[in-house]
Amino acid sequence: MEPEKADNSLMKLSLCYERKPQFEFKCVLADNSFSPFEHLNVSSSTENCHPFRKEIGALIDNPPEHSFWTSFTKEDTSKDCMWVDSSLQLRELANKLAEQNIFAVDTEQQNLRSYLGFTALTQISTREEDYLVDTVALHDEMALLRPIFSNPRICKVFHGAQNDIIWLQRDFHIYLVNIFDTYTACLLLEKPQKSLDGLLQTICNVDTDKTLRVSVFYCVCVFFSVVSSVLSMLNLSLQTRDWTERPLPPTMLRYARTDTQYLLWIADVLTAELKEVKKYDESIRRSNKVCLTLYAKGQEDFKLANREQYDCRERAWKLCIWRDLMARIHDESREFVLSNEVMLEFARKLSATYDVFKSTDQRRGRKIDEVWAIFLCHHDDYFNQIISDKSVALDTIPIRKPDVAVYESDGTLKAVVSEDGACRTDSNSWRILKTETLGGPEKVEKKKDLCNSCGKEGIELNRHRIVPPSYRKYFTETLKMDQSRDMVWLCQKCQKIALEAGERYKKTMSSRCEVSQSSHQKMVEAKEYVNIRRAAAALLDRPTIPESRREEYMEIVERHYGRSNLSREDLEGVRKIGLMSCKEEKNETSVEKQIIDNLLKNSGEDGVKRFCEEWKQQFVNDLHPTNLPSEWGM
């Protein structure tokens, strides 16, 4: 596309964009581009790891004692509720929270009319007061609360914190340190009622309006990919339960407040029960392990359910790509752009043109022209190119991408700087997404079922961990939760080479960490015995295995005996080979444990991280892989 035409197209596109609250945000940490999310870096490290992993690790190792409430009664919940929508109010709230030792938190999301979603409301309750924070109006100021949420002295109470943790990271670079999750407590206590509604009824004798739980139900439906079957029923409710609406109706205000108003009371009751059964420490550990979760941009995982759908998978995949592109451009959820049901209906059709596609969409009783006025204006050429297998360059497609936000030391937004270094005052920032092919590298890897090393397609693949679990189980809790990416899919030939490369690196590490040769020999023998036992068990217990695999297993056992023509008794004889007695196993210190203990003692967690990176480099040097996952960075 010529530059003049691209500029003209950009101007026309901006006219058909619907104005949304998120377009007023000056600082958008997670944009709709294919670039990975960048986490807050507090130590000038080049790694994209959790900035507070050490503080969280300390809480996991030494769970703190919490006192949530004393002599709590239902009358104590009749406290004031404040709506916070100005910078001054937010700063005052931050000062009050800094003086607390515990408070309750929840968030409400806008998911339907946004590609990645964003936090529309945050509820906070202390012992004295309830707060509803308008995170639409204060989106660019929420950094003021970062020091509060990451303070290990202050406990934050959630019910089901998993999503709230990653949403706060995504929108505000807010990382949680020291939490108590009442849902985790319910799991440990094996309570029949684990939902917040159930706890409110059984503990607080409070009934909630379940019709207001539509937004939560919608999030769950999205996660399990069943929105298309229920969206028609919930469409009206979803439209009327928009958390970006201002002012919020009284019913929604009551619902939002109830989410945290009684949470400290519930936490106090659950804590007493946990201590009775000696599960309190475990509850604190599990709650804070979740804090180590890091947000990452998701990818569309579209699965076909039956043979008829499987036959049209290629066209369905192309429609997935087109739907994803439209959702990114217009900042809509994929489901809002095109439902799975309609997409499959079109994928089954023989004719593949833009006009046929428009006539297919009879969903939700809306007029076709109104539906596609937003999504397909000036984009029919991209649609036709995708369907007809033509390559589409994205260097001229406008996707809203944020500039760089600059904050004061106290978290106040100072300025927003554009790519040319100039300060920007308007909120309409447009950038051009630059990538080589439609769908980006993540999409290509997701689509192709091929070996990450040799690149062969259409063959049986095995999942292979570069750093074996036998080493990882001796990592510290912090390192176990660290999402190091070292999993690849390999064909049998490449996996065999990878295992041999791993054995060489094990010998190198044994020598470097001064692990005795006898211990290393025992380790090698033990691994070999495992292979023999597995081969014998497969030959005895799995009569239907493929002939090629049967020959492979038989070769392993024959190599052990030094002869062929083995009987069933011979196979039974090696099923328990190499197994130690319980007493011997108790006194045996594994080589893996010796190596990890040595690294932690001499170099700490950084030494273990280097150990993992060296192992990955050994894999690269020996196999020269052609299709490594993009997140490896090698």
N, C-alpha and C positions, 0 to 999 in steps of 0.2 A: 504494500500500500504506500502510495506516495505521501511525503510529509504534509502537503497541502490538504490532501484528502483525509489523512489521519487527524489533522487539527480540526477540520470541518466536522468530521464524524464525532470527535470528542465534544464539540460544542453542542451538536444535536443530541448526543446521548445525555448530557447534563440536563437537558430540558425535560426528559422523560423520567428522571429519577425522582422517586417519592421522598419527600423530606422526612427524616426520622430523627429521634432524639440523639442517637449515637453520632450523627453527623456533626453535632456541636462539640464533641469531645476533642480537645486539643492534643491530648496525650493518649494514644492508643498503643498499648504494648503488644497486643496480639492482632496483627492485621490479617487480611484475607489472602495474602500472597502465599507462595509455596515455601518461603524461607522459614527455617525453624524458629521456635520461640526462644528468645534470649532472656535468661533468668538474671535476677539481681546479682551483681558481683560486688561483694563487700571486702574481698581480700586481694583484689587485683590479680586473681588467678585466671589462667586461660581456659580452665575447665568449666563446663556448663553444669555444675553440680549444686547441691543444696547449700545455700549460703549459711545456714545455721545448723548443719549436721552435727557439729561437735556439741553444741548446747543441747540438742535433742538426744544425742547419744548419752550424755551425762544423765538426763532424766530417765532414760530407759534403764541404765545401769543402776541408778539409785532413785527409785520412785519416791516423790515427795508426798508428805501428808497434807491433806486439804480439809478445811472446815468450811463447808458450803453455806450452812445456816444453822442456827440454834433456836430451838423452841419456835419452829415455823408454824404458822396457822394460816388459814385461807384469808383471814382479814388482812394479813400482811401484804397481799397482792393488790390491795386497793391503793396503789401509789400513783403518782403523777406520770403522765406520758408526754414526752416532748417531741415535736417534729423538728428535725435538724436539716436546714437547707441553705445555710449561709456559712461562709468561711469563719466568721466570728463564733458562731454556735459550735462549729466543728472543733475549733481550737479549744473552746471552753470544755467540750466533751472530752477531748484528749487529756486535758489537765485533770479532770475528775477521774477518768479511768486510770490515770497514772497513780492515783492515790488508793485504788482498790487492790485487793489481793485476789479477787475472783469476780467474774461477770459472765453472763450468758450471751450467746451470739447465734444468729441465723441470717440467711440471705434469701432474697427472691430474685429469680432470673427472668430475663426476656430472651426466649429461645426461638420462637416461631418466626419473628421478623428480623432475624440477625443470623449471619452465617456461622459465627463462632459462639454467639450469645454474649450477654453482658449482665452485670449485676445492676438491677434496677432499684433495690431497696435492701438496707442492712438493718436488722433489729438487734438492739443491745439492751440488756437488762442488768442493773445492779441491784443490790439489796434495797436501795432507796428510790430508784426511779427507772422508768422505761424510756428508751429512745428509739425513734424511727428515723434513720439517716437516709435522706434523699440522695442516693448515689448517682442519679442521673444529673441532678444539678451540681453535685459536688464531686463528680468523677475525677476531675483534674486536681482536686485538693485532698483526696483520700490518703495520700502519702503521709499526712500528718499522723495517721494512726499506725503506721508501720512500727515505730518503737514500742508501742503498747502491745501489739499482737505478738511481737517477737521477744518480749520480756519474759525470761524464764521464771521470774518471781510471781507473775500474775497468771492464774489459771483461767483458761477460757472454756466454758461449758457449751457443748454442742449436742444435738441429737442427730446422729448420722453425719459425721464431719467430712467424709471422703470427698464429696463434691464441693462443699464450701471451701475446703482447703485449696483445691486447684483453681476454683473460680476466683478467689481472692488473689492468688498468684497471677493469674491471667490478666486481670483487670487493673490491679494496683501494685503489683510486686509486694504484696503483703504476705508474709510467711508466718505460720503459726508455730509457736513454741510453748509447750506446756498446756495440754488440753485434757479435758475429761469428757469422754463421749458416752452419753447415757445409753445409746444404742448398743455399744460394745459391752457395757455393763449388763444390759438385758440378755445378751447372748451368753455371757459367762454365768449368769444366774438362771439361764434356761427358762425365762419367763414366757408364758403363752402369749402375752400382749407385749410386742416389742415396738409397735408404732407409737408416735407421739400422742395420737388420739387415744390409744389404749391406755397409756400412762396417765394422761390427763384425767381419764375417767376413773381408773382404778386407784390412783394415789391422791389426786386432787379433787375428785368428784366434780369435774368440769366437763360439760358436753360441748363439742365444737361443731360448727356447721360444715359437714363434709362436702357440701357442694362447692365450698371455697377451696377445696384441695385439688382443683382441676389442674393448676399449673404443675403441682408435684406429680400428679398422675401422668400428665403429658410428658414430663422429663423421663419417667420410667418407661413409658411407651416408646419414646425415641430410642432409648438405650437398647430395647429388645426388638427394635425394627418392626413394630406392629402398629405404627401410627396410621398407616393407610386404611386399616380395617375399622378404626374407631374415630378417625378424624371427623367424619361426617356427623357423628353423634355429638362430638365435643366442640364443633366449630363455633356455634353461637356462644357457648360458655367461654371458650378461649378468647373470643373477641371482646367479651365483656369483662374478662379477668386480665386485663392488660396492666402489668405492674409499672408501666411507664406513664400511665394516665395520671394527670394532675389537675385538680386535687383527687386523691384516692377516695372512693366512696366509703362511708362509715363501716359497711360490712367488711370491706377489705382491710381497713385500718384495724378493726377488732381482730380479724384473723391473724394479721401480721404481728400484732402485739402479743397474742396468745402463744405464739411460737416460742417466745423466750420468757414471758411473764412468770410462768410457773417452773421454769427449767431448773433454777437453783434449788427449789423445794424438792423436785424430783431427784436431782443429783444427791441431795442430802439423804433421802430415804434409801436410794440405791447404794450409796457408800456404806451406810450402816449394815445393809444386808451383805455386801461384799466382804466386809471385815468379819462378819460372823462365820462365813464359810472360807475365810482366808484366801480370798481371790482379789483383794483390793490392789495389791502390787501388780498382779498380772493385768488388771484392767487399765492401770496407768501405763504400763509398758505397751500394751496393744494400742491404746489411744494415741500415744506419742509416736509409735512406729508409723502410723498413718500420716503424721506430719511430714515425714521424709518423702512422701509422694511428690513428684514434680510434674507440673503441667506440661503437656505436649500437644501440639495441634493434631487432631484426629484425622483419619483417612476414611473415605467411604468404603464400607464393607458390605457390598450388595451380594446376597446369596439367592440362588434360584432353587425353588422347592421341589419341582417335579420334572419329569422327562420332557414334557411339552415346553416348559420354560427353558429347560437346558438346551433345547434345539435352537432357541432364538437368543442364545447368550451373547453372541457377538454384537448384535444390534442393541441388546439391552446394555451391554458394556459401553457402547458408543453413546447411548442416551445418558448413561451415568456420567460420562465425561462432560457432555454438553450441559447437563443439569448442574453439575458441580461448578462449571465455568459461569453459568448465569447466576448462580447463587453467590459466587465470589464478587462478580461485577456489581450486582444490585444489593449486596449485603442482606440476603434472605436465607432462611434455612432451605436445605435441599427439598424437604417435603413440601414447603410452601410453593416452591417453583414448579415442582412436578411430582405428584404422588407415585408411589411404586405401582399401584394398581393401573393407573393410566399409562405409565411408562411401559409396562408389560403388554398392555392392550395394543399399543402402537408397535412394539417390537415384533409382535406376531404378524403384522400386516406385511404383505409383499411389497407394496409400493412404498418408497422411502423418499418422500418429498416434503417440503415445508408446508404446502397447502393441505396434504393429507393429514399431517400432524395436527394442524390447527383444527381440522374437522373432527379429530378423535377426542378432544378434550371436552367432555360433557359433564365434568365433575362439579359437584357442589351446587348445581343449578345456577351457575353464573354465566353471563354472556361471554362468548369467546373473545370478542374484541376487547372487552374490559380486562380480561385476564391477561392477554398477551400484549396489551399496550405497554405494560411495564417491562416485561421480561424479554420480548422478542423485537422490540423496536430497533431497527438497524442491525439486528444480529442474525437474520435469516441466512446470510451468506456463510457465517460460521457453522450454522446448523447443517446446511447442505454439504459443506466440506467434510464435516465429521462423519456424516452418514455415508458419504461416497468414498470413504477411506483416503481422503486427501490430507496431507500434512498441514496443520494450521500453526503458524507462528504467532506467539502472543506478545510480540514486542510493541504492538500498537493497541492492545486492549487496555482500556483504563480501569484500574482497580484502586479503590481508595486505600492509600497507604500513608501512615502517619510520619510526621517529621520527628525530630529529636527533642524531647522535653528536658529542660534544665531546671533543677530544683535548688532551692536554698538549703542550708544545712539543717533547718528545722522542718523540712518537707514541703515548704511553700513553693508552688509553681512559679518560677522566675521568668522563663521565656520558652518559646518554641522555635527552634532553629531549623531552617530548611536546608536542603542539600547544598545550596550555594553559600551557606554561612549567614544568610540574612534572617533576622527575626521575623516571624510571621504573626500577624494579628488576626487574620480571618481564620475561620474554622474549616473552610472547604479546601482540603489538601488533596490534590490528585497526583498520583505517580504512575509511571508506566511499569507494568510487570514484565521483566525480561527473563525469558526462559527459552530453551531450544525447541521443545515440543509440547504439544497440548497434553495437559495432565501432569507435567513435571516428572522428575526422576522418581518420586515416591510412587506415582501411579504406574510407571513402567515396571518397577520392581514388584508391585502388588499384582499386576496382571500376569506377568510371565512366570510360569511354573518351571524354573530352570535351576540348574546347579550353580551356586554362588562362586564356584571355583572354575570349572571348565566351560560353563555356559550352555551345556547340553539341555535340550528341552524334551519333554514327553517321556521321562524316565523316572524310576522310583527314587525318591529322595529321602534322606535321613536327616533329622535335626541333630546338629553337632555343636556342642559347647566347647569353645576354645579353652577356657579355664574349667577343668572338670569340677563337678559338684563335690567330689571328695576333698578338694581344696577349699571350696567356698564355704563348706559347713564349719570351718574353723575361723572364718572371717569374724570381725567384730560386728555387732548388731548394726552399726552405722554403715559399714561396708556392704553388709548383706542387703540393706535397703537401697543402696546406691545403684541406680539403674545403668550399670555398665553394659554396653551392648557388645556381646561377643558370640551371639548365636547365629549360625549360618545353616543353610540347607545344602547338603552335599550328596552326590551320587556315591555308590558303594566304592568305586575306584578311588575317588578323591578323599573319601572318608578314611580309607585305609592308609593313604599317604599322610593325611592329617594326624592320624593316631601315631604313626611312626615318628613324625616330626615332634609330636608331643612327648613321646618317650625320650627322645634325645634331649629335649629341653629339661625334662625331669632330672636326667642324669647331671646336666649342667648345674641346675639349682641344688641338687644334693651335694655336689662338690663345693659349690660356692657357700652353702650354709653349713658345711662340715657335717653332713649327715653320714653316718658310717656306711661303708660299702655293703656290710652284711644286711643292714636294714634296707638298703636300696635293692639288694638281691631278693630279699623276702618280698618286697613290694612287687618286683617284676614277676616273681613266681606266683604270687597271689593273683595278679591280674591274669596271668596265663591260665591258672586254675579256674578262674571265673569263666573264661571263654570256653574251656573244655566242658565245664559243668553245664553251661547254657547250651552248648552244641548237643551234648548227650540228652539233655532234657527235651530239646526240640525234636530230636530224632525219635525219642520214645513216646512223647505225648502229643505230637502234631503230625499225624499221618498224611494230612492234606497239603503240606508245604510244597512249594514249587520244586521241581526236580533240580534246577540249578542251585537253589538254596540247600537242598538235601545233600548234594555233592559237596558243597562248601563245608557244611557241618561235619560230614563224614571224614573229610580230609583233615579237619582239626583233631578229631579223636584218633584217627589212624596215625597221625604224626606223633601223638603222645605214646601210643602203643608200639610204634615202629613197625607195624604190619597192617595188612588189609584183611578183608573177609572177617569182620568183627561180628560177634554174636550179640544177642540181646543181653546176655549176662555180662559181656564186656562193657556195654553201654551203661548197665546198671552199676557196674563197678567203679565208674568215674563220676557218678552223680554227686558224691560227697568228697571228692578228692580235694585236698588242700584246706578243708574246713578245720579250724582250730577248736579246741575245747573251750568252754566258757572261761576256765581259769587262765588258759594261755592267752585268750583274746583280751581278758581284762588287764593282763600284765604287758600287753603289746602296745607300744607307742607308735602310731603310724608315721610314715615318712612325711605325709602331707602335713600332719600337725606339727612335726618338728620344723619343717620349712616355714610355715606361716608364723609359728611362735618366734622363730629366729628373726624373721623380717619385722614383726611387730616390735620386738625387743630392741633391735638395732636402728630401725628406720621409721617405726610407727606406721600409721595408715598410708602415708605417702610411699613407703617402701612396697607395700602390698599392691598399690595402684601401679607402680612401675613394673612390678612383677607381672601383672595382668597385661600391661601394654607390651612388654617384651615377648610374652607368649603369643600375642596377636601378631607381632612383627615376625616371629619365627614361622607362624602359619603363612604369612604373606611371602616370606623369602623362599619357603619350600614349595608352595603350590602355585605361586604367581597367579592369583585369582583374577578373573576378568570381569566379575559381576558382584563385587563387594557391596554390601548395603551402604547407602550414602552417608549414614550417620557415623560410619567408622572413621571417616576423615583420613584414610590412608591411600 
